[in-house]
Amino acid sequence: MAKVLYEKDGRIARITLNRPEVLNAIDDELPRALAEAVERANGDAGVHVIVLSGAGRAFCAGYDLTYYAEAAAGAGNAVTQEMPWDPMQDYAFMMRNTELFMSLWRSYRPVVTKVHGFAVAGGSDIALCSDMIVMAEDAEIGYMPVRVWGCPTTAMWVYRLGPERAKRMLFTGDRIDGREAERLGLVLKAVPAERLDAEVEALAQRMATVPVNQLMMQKLVVNQAIEAMGLKQTQMFATVFDGITRHSPEGLNFKQRAETAGWKQAVRERDQGTFDWTANRPINPQA
């Protein structure tokens, strides 16, 4: 089964993340398949707009932690190395994914992302690389791994939110719903779930009436303003730091906990703040 689906519908290219059985979680293959679909849309003179969505119950629940977190270090996945680790090996792997997600940003065709369910962790990286996001009001977005074991490699939070609101999200690892995401300016609009498809369709159809070259020029103008602020350099630091988070003492303790207790339990303890990752033990509420 294809992990990313592509369909041309008039002037609109529809790209769909297609691992619904795992909430479209990211594995080694999905980023490349996503970039290939974006390239296909950009190579078609008849495509004016791209709509990106997720199959099933969510847009994307982030990296597939069943594989990346539960598997032992060195057991076929590149996210955690045996110590001592090589930060440049880690950087090469993660920057590959960052650059593939950024195919949405570099796309000459505007990309509208439709978010239902969740766009969390690495899934938020994908969504935030697009041009506009329309969320269901009850959908959730956030980057919970900042609590331990992650730094958002695309670094789009600060460019969309500004420093203070970005810090609020990245210091807490909170998930916020579509209503709050709209209020903060993280996404274009939040609508009731039953109106999500119609809202995205109306926006895409309106944009599709504009000539391709006009859309391309406007996107290039806006994007270069962000790039002039140092986007590439920020992503370099973020991607290096992402590797450090996973190979720090706390990151390795989280990984060990995921291997022994299962990633769902480790994630629950991380997100609820009930585990001391430095001391590698549950937090005693009486302490």
Buried (B, 14 or more C-beta within 10 A) or exposed (E): EEBBBBEEEEBBBBBBBBBBEBBBBBBBEBBBBBBBBBEBBBEEEEBBBBBBBBBBEBBBBBBBBBBBBBBEBEEEBBBBBEEEBEEEEBBEBBBBBBBBBBBBBBBBBBBBBBBBBBBBBBBBBBBBBBBBBBBBBBBBBBBBBBBBBBBBBBBBBBBBBEEEBBEBBBEBBBBBBBBBBBEBEBBBBBBEBEEBBEBBBEBBBEBBEBEBEEBBEEBEEEBEEEEEEEBEEBBBEBBBBBBEBBBBEBBBBBBBBBBEBBBEEBBEBBBEEEBBBEEBEEBEEEE
